[in-house]
Structures are given as C-alpha cells and as structure tokens.
C-alpha cells in the first residue's frame, strides 16, 4: 500500500528545474559516487554518523532496555519477548 501511495505522489510532483535542465542537455556524471566523496566529504561523514547513531539507539532500545524492563518489571519470559521484538523488527 505504501508503495502505491509513494508512486502516486511521485507521479504528481514536478521535477526540479535543475533536473529538467540536466535531462535536456543529457548531462550525466561518469562516476557520481567518486564525485560525491570528492566534493562533499563532510556531508558524507555527517550522514554516516547520524545513521550510526540512529542504529545504535535502536539496538540499545530493543536489545537492552525493553528486554530488561519487560523481564524484570513486567515478568515476561525472555524467549517470548525476543520473539515479539523480532516480529516487530520484521514489521
């Protein structure tokens, strides 16, 4: 369902003027990844650190806090809780 919503929105939006100009001149990069690292190393490092921080917080929350709180305070079984966390991660 989410894919259909994204497709619908994508079809309704206009392209940016920069993209349209590049499409008209058929301008492409031969090595866009190399250009990214060469021209924007600070942004690449910032994005990497934000991604790592987000993943770290998620792993600490699901792997540590929720498991400890639910087994100690709520009295749930660790095996059942790990199955619930796994299903939630898959969703």
Rosetta blueprint (number, residue, H / E / L):
1 X L
2 X H
3 X H
4 X H
5 X H
6 X H
7 X H
8 X H
9 X H
10 X H
11 X H
12 X H
13 X L
14 X L
15 X L
16 X L
17 X H
18 X H
19 X H
20 X H
21 X H
22 X H
23 X H
24 X H
25 X H
26 X L
27 X L
28 X L
29 X L
30 X L
31 X L
32 X H
33 X H
34 X H
35 X H
36 X H
37 X H
38 X H
39 X H
40 X L
41 X H
42 X H
43 X H
44 X H
45 X H
46 X H
47 X H
48 X H
49 X H
50 X H
51 X H
52 X H
53 X H
54 X H
55 X H
56 X H
57 X H
58 X H
59 X H
60 X H
61 X H
62 X H
63 X H
64 X H
65 X H
66 X H
67 X H
68 X H
69 X H
70 X H
71 X H
72 X H
73 X L
74 X L
75 X L
76 X L
77 X L
78 X H
79 X H
80 X H
81 X H
82 X H
83 X H
84 X H
85 X H
86 X H
87 X H
88 X H
89 X H
90 X H
91 X L
